[in-house]
């Protein structure tokens, strides 16, 4: 009897071994991989400031940006288009974490350069990381002729520095947000009341409204008692439109500067003027960034 | 005694059946595709495809992570994942099917065999029956598979916007190429 039991057991084992062929792929053990969140923003800028995205390794990103005069200037100025300032810049991704960039602004003939490094990258799977953390170091050199050439001027007076941490997360396919503690250092300030070091906290977000169009917003809050009363916080709202190799960013802002020292510490316009009935929105300007990427170095695995 | 012998034989048969079920696999299958047009080179590849072939039944299954495809241009790769394949939603492309003319393959004799493969391809959330021809190479105990087939974007509801309609091929050629090794255990 016992032997029969063994026989039956063996038969069942035998049968199940044959039947267990249903799903071939399940025979292979799947290795867990790390999946990094990509494209939290369409490009490495939100509007004026940086986003948590980097230019990919080996890719050059050429940017041409314009900011115009206030729209309220009306048809005479083609709603501000006559008063254009321009920045031409080039960004390059050295690795997937490290990128550099250079630019030249027509306003105050300012050169800017930066280094940006992704310290943490949002990922799921083998490595789980809820946030992306980026450090940005940016320097600006104003090369405009000194306003008072008769007094002793120093080269260091032309220099401005920015240090920024960008902490962000891609919450869903469509929505990403980031917060950016920022320090702007100014070697030379107009009066003693103006602080050399200006601390601000930025927030920015993007929401996709279709696969290729997204709404973005960026706001920099300057902590109180650092700037004079004439200066205001920079708020920008824009659209990112992606068409193959280009990203077009159109936006409205109360700031006309594309450098950190400019839009954080020198923005003099406001979005709303409460007591100025007919010029309620007189501080708003139109602007755009156009970004075009070129692959310079192809990924190693494909060479 | 007789019964013990029978049991032993059966056990042996079981073990042999399981071990020699003739399953071969690869986790490093080269999968590439080409959606180029005269206006734009669009091609990508990965060598992380998985494939399992049961030489007894002819069953063939294969899978590849969509995000694993490497493009020459990073932005193209981003668009491929975000806008076309939606790889966060549909991470894998899976084929499950079989070799329909298995009897024509002699696994004991070296050579190239033309095989017909039929099955279901699932990607971008859409399942579709496909048929293709491939080459199965037998060299001793080693097998190699080489197949290519055409995937029509519309069949898998992969939309190509009109702006880039001239730049992206509507029919994409997919190539699979790999050596297979025997699957031990199980």
Interface residues (C-beta under 8 A of the other chain):
Chain A: X3 X4 X6 X7 X10 X11 X13 X14 X17 X18 X21 X23 X24 X25 X27 X28 X31 X33 X35 X38 X39 X56 X57 X58 X59 X93 X173 X211 X212 X242 X243 X244 X245 X293 X295 X298 X299 X301 X302
Chain B: X3 X4 X6 X7 X10 X11 X13 X14 X17 X18 X21 X23 X25 X27 X45 X50 X52 X53 X54 X57 X59 X60 X61 X62 X63 X65 X67 X70 X71 X72 X73 X74 X75 X78 X79 X81 X82 X83 X88 X89 X94 X96 X161 X163 X164 X167 X183 X186
